[in-house]
Amino acid sequence: MTSTPGPAEQPPAPQVWPTLRAHDARALIRFLVDAFGFEETVVYGDGDLVQHAQVSWPEGGGVMLGSVREGPDAGDGPTPPGHFSAYVVTADPDAVHARAKAAGADIITDLHVTDYGSRDFAARDPEGNRWYFGTYRGEPR
């Protein structure tokens, strides 16, 4: 017996969440929202300390982040500040690029078309992390 696909089947919810640490997590969250268009989903913590935060990408997925932790277990967590990079899929890299430039983001690679047909650009956040934005959605499964 074969099954017919249902109407407009939705892809599974994201189950891979990149994580990072920041010296100033609250400022990084503001930057990701203002410069790139992420949406602040949740922030847990007191004062300057962010225990856990999630920023969601409007087109799907997101990242989790928190403040750098001091002490003997500090190296056991996510990537240290400035050592993170992510590729973020967007249907409109030109709009994200314009928004990032208007917000003062450090554009490290300007808009271009890759050898595989994606329209991409790259920017660095104030913590030194690299964010790549483009139209390449990966290969179908």
C-alpha positions in Angstrom: 0.0 0.0 0.0 1.4 3.4 -0.9 0.5 6.6 0.8 -0.2 9.9 -0.9 1.4 13.0 0.6 -1.0 15.2 2.5 -1.8 18.7 1.4 1.1 21.1 1.9 3.1 18.9 4.3 5.2 21.0 6.6 8.9 20.3 7.2 9.8 19.1 10.7 10.4 21.8 13.3 14.1 22.7 13.7 15.9 20.2 15.9 19.4 21.6 15.5 20.1 24.7 17.5 23.5 26.4 17.1 24.7 27.8 20.4 27.1 30.6 21.4 28.4 32.6 24.3 28.7 36.4 24.4 30.6 38.9 26.6 27.5 41.1 26.4 24.6 38.8 25.6 21.9 41.4 25.9 23.7 43.7 23.5 24.2 40.8 21.1 20.5 40.0 21.2 19.6 43.6 20.4 22.1 43.6 17.5 20.8 40.3 16.0 17.2 41.7 16.2 18.0 45.2 14.9 20.7 44.5 12.3 19.6 41.1 10.9 15.9 40.8 11.8 16.0 37.9 14.3 13.1 37.8 16.7 13.7 37.7 20.5 11.9 34.7 21.7 13.0 34.3 25.3 15.7 35.6 27.6 16.3 34.1 31.1 18.7 35.8 33.5 19.1 38.7 35.8 20.8 42.1 35.1 23.6 41.7 32.6 23.8 37.9 33.0 21.9 35.9 30.4 21.5 32.2 31.5 19.7 31.2 28.3 18.2 33.1 25.3 16.6 32.1 22.0 16.4 34.3 19.0 14.3 33.0 16.1 14.8 33.5 12.4 11.5 34.5 10.9 12.0 32.1 8.0 12.6 29.1 10.4 15.1 28.0 13.0 17.2 30.2 15.3 20.1 30.2 17.7 20.5 29.9 21.5 22.9 32.0 23.4 24.0 33.1 26.8 26.6 35.1 28.7 30.2 33.9 29.1 30.5 32.0 32.4 33.5 32.3 34.7 34.9 29.5 36.7 36.3 26.0 36.2 33.4 24.8 33.9 33.6 27.9 31.6 35.2 25.9 28.8 32.5 23.2 28.9 29.8 25.3 27.2 29.2 26.5 23.7 31.7 28.2 21.5 33.5 31.1 23.1 32.7 34.6 22.0 33.9 35.5 18.5 34.4 31.9 17.3 30.9 31.2 16.1 29.6 31.3 12.5 26.3 30.4 11.0 24.7 30.3 7.5 21.2 31.7 7.6 18.8 31.0 4.8 16.7 33.9 3.5 14.5 34.5 0.5 15.6 38.2 0.4 19.3 38.6 1.1 19.2 42.1 -0.4 16.7 43.3 2.3 18.7 41.7 5.1 21.9 43.2 3.7 20.3 46.7 3.5 19.0 46.3 7.1 22.4 45.1 8.3 24.3 48.0 6.6 21.7 50.6 8.0 22.3 49.2 11.5 26.1 49.6 11.1 27.0 45.9 10.8 30.5 45.1 9.7 29.9 43.7 6.2 32.8 41.3 5.6 31.7 40.0 2.2 29.4 42.0 0.0 26.4 40.7 -1.9 27.4 38.3 -4.6 26.3 35.2 -6.5 28.1 32.0 -5.6 29.3 29.3 -8.0 26.3 27.2 -6.9 23.8 30.0 -7.6 23.1 31.4 -4.1 22.9 35.1 -3.5 25.0 35.6 -0.3 26.7 38.2 1.9 28.5 37.9 5.2 28.7 40.2 8.3 30.5 40.2 11.6 28.6 41.0 14.9 30.1 43.1 17.7 31.4 39.9 19.5 33.3 38.9 16.3 31.1 36.1 15.2 30.5 35.6 11.5 27.0 35.5 10.0 26.4 34.3 6.4 23.1 35.0 4.7 22.0 33.6 1.4 19.4 31.9 -0.7 21.0 28.4 -0.7 18.5 26.1 1.2 20.7 23.0 1.1 20.1 19.9 -1.0 16.8 18.0 -0.8 16.7 14.9 1.3 
